[in-house]
Amino acid sequence: MVKQVRQVSQARPAKAPQEGRLTAMGRAAATWLGSLRRRTIALAAGSVAVVVAVAVAVALLSGQDDRPPVPDTRARHYNDVDACLLTDKKGITGETAATVWQGMQDASLKTHARVSYTSVAGEQSAANARPYLNGLLQGSCDVLLAVGGPEVTVAAQTAPQYRKVGFVLVGTGDGEKPAANVTGIGTGDTLRADVAGAVERAVDGLS
């Protein structure tokens, strides 16, 4: 008796092809979503860049002004002439010295001479004022003005030794001049104008 063996083959799962198709479709969907996400990010970045560019342009345009530009401030051109003022320890805060200083500035506007002042510190005497006066004369002073008793005294004593320097002595009036290069001015109401005129004449005499 022959024994018959029934060969039973394993049957493949029926759902395998369907699951493969689903997996492929899922991957495709994921790929599409990824590309869509990247495009969305790129578009968003581009939009932000455009917005920033527009904002910068608006800011630049709004900052413009229709008013004409303010011209550059230029320094006044000075001649190579210096007018120096020697005062007491108060400097140009004293009433007389302040008026003299204003007159010097008026003369500077017309002659373009440089103006400066030096005050005598310490003891108010001719002996103490002399080093200050000598310092000015050894510098670049072409016109020297003096205000104050000791300052005027030492300037009058020194003027004959510096013929090329114009001396303006305030408070001496039109009395006797110690030298031809000395001009005396009173302290009246016209002090400012008198100082300006004396400095202008002294500067003109240098040319």
C-alpha positions in Angstrom: 0.0 0.0 0.0 1.5 3.3 -1.1 1.4 6.0 1.4 0.4 9.2 -0.3 2.0 12.3 1.2 0.1 15.5 0.6 2.4 18.3 0.1 1.0 21.4 1.5 2.6 24.6 0.4 2.5 27.6 2.5 0.2 30.2 1.3 1.5 33.8 1.1 -0.3 36.3 3.1 -3.0 37.9 1.0 -2.4 41.4 2.4 1.3 41.7 1.5 0.9 43.4 -1.8 -1.7 45.8 -0.4 0.6 46.7 2.6 3.5 47.4 0.1 1.4 49.7 -1.8 0.3 51.6 1.3 4.0 51.9 2.4 5.0 53.4 -0.9 2.1 55.8 -0.8 3.1 56.9 2.7 6.6 57.5 1.7 5.5 59.5 -1.3 3.2 61.5 0.8 5.9 62.2 3.3 8.3 63.2 0.5 5.6 65.6 -0.9 4.9 67.1 2.5 8.7 67.6 3.1 9.1 69.4 -0.2 6.0 71.4 0.5 7.4 72.4 3.9 10.7 73.5 2.3 9.0 75.6 -0.3 6.8 77.2 2.4 9.9 78.0 4.5 11.6 79.4 1.4 8.6 81.6 0.5 8.3 82.8 4.0 12.0 83.8 4.2 11.7 85.6 0.9 8.6 87.5 2.1 10.5 88.5 5.2 13.4 89.8 3.2 11.1 91.8 1.0 9.4 93.4 4.0 12.7 94.3 5.5 13.9 95.9 2.3 10.8 97.9 2.0 11.0 99.1 5.6 14.6 100.2 5.0 13.7 102.1 1.9 10.8 103.9 3.6 13.1 104.9 6.5 15.7 106.3 4.2 13.1 108.2 2.1 11.4 109.6 5.2 14.8 110.8 6.6 15.3 113.1 3.7 14.6 116.7 4.2 13.5 119.3 1.6 15.4 122.0 3.4 18.7 123.1 1.8 21.8 121.7 3.5 23.4 123.8 6.2 26.8 125.1 4.8 29.9 124.0 6.6 31.1 126.4 9.3 34.5 127.7 8.2 37.1 129.2 10.6 37.7 132.9 10.2 40.8 133.7 8.2 43.2 135.7 10.3 46.1 137.8 9.2 49.5 137.1 10.7 49.0 139.9 13.3 48.4 139.5 17.0 46.9 142.0 19.4 47.6 141.1 23.1 45.9 142.5 26.2 47.7 142.6 29.6 45.3 142.9 32.5 45.3 142.6 36.3 44.4 139.3 38.1 40.7 139.8 37.3 41.4 139.2 33.6 38.6 140.4 31.4 35.9 140.1 34.1 36.6 143.7 35.3 34.4 146.3 33.8 37.2 148.3 32.1 39.0 145.2 30.8 35.8 143.7 29.5 35.1 146.8 27.5 38.6 146.9 26.1 38.3 143.2 25.2 35.1 144.0 23.3 36.8 146.8 21.4 39.7 144.4 20.5 37.2 141.9 19.1 35.5 144.7 17.1 38.9 145.5 15.6 39.6 141.9 14.9 36.5 141.7 12.7 37.8 144.5 10.5 41.5 143.8 10.5 41.4 140.0 10.9 44.1 140.3 13.6 44.2 137.6 16.3 43.4 138.8 19.8 44.3 137.3 23.2 44.7 138.4 26.8 47.0 137.5 29.7 46.2 138.4 33.4 48.9 139.1 36.0 48.5 136.6 38.9 49.8 137.2 42.4 51.1 140.5 43.6 49.7 143.5 41.6 52.9 145.5 41.1 55.0 146.6 38.1 57.8 144.3 39.2 55.5 141.3 39.1 53.8 142.4 35.9 57.1 142.8 34.0 57.7 139.0 33.4 54.1 138.7 32.0 54.7 141.7 29.7 58.1 140.3 28.5 56.5 137.0 27.8 54.0 138.7 25.5 56.6 140.8 23.7 58.9 137.8 23.2 56.0 135.9 21.7 54.2 137.2 18.6 52.4 140.3 19.9 52.4 143.1 17.3 50.0 145.3 19.3 50.0 145.3 23.0 47.3 146.8 25.2 47.6 147.3 28.9 44.8 147.8 31.5 45.5 148.4 35.2 47.9 150.6 37.1 51.0 148.3 37.3 50.4 146.9 33.9 50.1 150.3 32.2 53.2 151.5 34.1 55.5 148.7 33.1 54.1 148.9 29.5 55.0 152.6 29.3 58.5 151.9 30.6 59.1 149.1 28.1 57.6 150.7 25.0 60.7 152.7 23.9 62.6 149.4 23.6 60.1 147.8 21.2 59.6 150.4 18.4 58.0 148.0 16.1 55.2 147.1 18.6 52.2 149.3 18.9 51.3 150.0 22.6 47.8 151.1 23.7 47.7 152.2 27.3 44.2 152.4 28.7 43.5 155.0 31.4 46.3 157.4 30.5 44.3 159.7 28.3 46.1 161.8 25.6 48.9 163.0 27.9 52.6 162.9 27.2 53.6 159.8 25.3 56.7 158.0 26.4 57.4 156.9 22.8 55.9 157.4 19.3 54.6 153.9 19.2 52.3 154.5 22.3 48.7 155.5 22.2 46.9 156.6 25.3 43.1 156.1 25.8 40.8 157.3 28.5 38.2 155.2 30.2 35.1 157.2 29.2 31.9 156.1 27.5 33.6 155.7 24.2 36.2 153.3 25.5 35.1 150.4 23.3 35.1 152.4 20.1 38.4 154.1 21.0 40.1 150.8 21.6 38.8 149.4 18.3 40.1 152.5 16.5 43.5 152.4 18.2 44.0 148.7 17.4 42.9 149.2 13.8 45.4 152.1 13.3 48.2 150.1 15.0 47.5 147.1 12.7 47.4 149.3 9.6 50.7 150.9 10.7 52.3 147.5 10.6 51.7 147.0 6.9 
